[in-house]
Amino acid sequence: MKKQLLIIGIIVLIVSFGLSGCTTVKPIIEGTGTIVYNDFEGGFYGIVSDVYIPGYPINQLDPINLPQEFREEGLRVLFKVRLRPDLMSFHMWGIMVEILEIYKI
């Protein structure tokens, strides 16, 4: 009996942890900004947003999927991104984001 309760308890925990990731909503942000090149940590491109992102003290975006044609210092862009607080980067420069849409302006 104790063994069955233990097994049921373990199954409930596994299912609970598995479903907890399904309910996480990653906000989508739209705005304008400027592409910048950072020459540290091997060099990478980021976006400096024209406005601060709600809930964050910075306006620097570290995209995980910036298309090659947008990797140009000073390029003005219109973007739609999904915040990715579940990711980390060794850049330690900005908010990790996944680009959903991006356009030159």
N, C-alpha and C positions, 0 to 999 in steps of 0.2 A: 504494500500500500504506500509506504513512504517513498519507495523507488518510483512508483507511478506518479506521485505528486511532484517529485523532483523533476522527472522528465517533462511533465506538463508545464511546470514552472519555467524550465529552460526553453521550451518551445515558445511560450508566451513572450519571454524576453527577446528571443531571436526575431520573432515577428514584429515586436514593438520597435526594435532598433531598425529593422529593415524598412518599416513603413514611415519612420520618422524622417527619413531623407526624401520621401515622396511628397511631403507636404511643404517643403521649403520653397518659398516663392523668391525668385531672383528678380528684383526690380529692373524695368527697362527705362532707360534714360535717353532723351533726344536733345540735341543741341548743336551748337557750332563751336569750332575751336581751331587750333593751329597745330600742325604736325611739327614736332621737335625731334632732333637727333641728340641722344645722350651718349657721350663717348666713353663712359665708364662701364664696367662689367661686360666688356667685350663689344659694347656699342649696341644700341637698340633705339627704335623709334617709339614715341609716345604721342599723346594728344593732350594739349593744355586746353581745357574747356574754358569757354568765355564766362561761365558761371560755376559756382561751387555746387557739388553734388549734395543733395539733401542728406543729412546725417553724417557727412564726412567733412573734416576740416581742410581738405585740399581740393584742388581742381585738376589734378594730374591723372590721366587715364593711361594705364599700361595694357594695351590691347594684345590678346593672345593670337590674333589672326588678322593683322593688318595686311591687306593685299600689297603686293610689290609696287604697283603703280601709284600708291599713296605714300611711299617712303621717300618723301621730299621735304627737306627742312623749309619751314615757313609756309607750307601749303595750307590754305584755308579749306576747312571741310565742314560739311553738315553730316551729323552722325546719329545713328540709333544703335545703342549698345545695351547689353544685358550685364548688370553687375555680377561679378563672380567672387563673392567673399569666401567661397569654398576653395579657392585656389590661392597659392602663394608663389612668389617669384624671388629669385636671388637679386633682381634689380633693386628691390626695396625703394621704389621711386614713386609709385602711384597706385591707384585703385585698379585691380585686375578687372578687365572687361572683355566681353566677347562681342565683336562687331557683328551686328545684324544687317545694317545698311550704312553705306558711307558714300558721299558724293563730293566732288570738287566744287567749290564756289568761288 
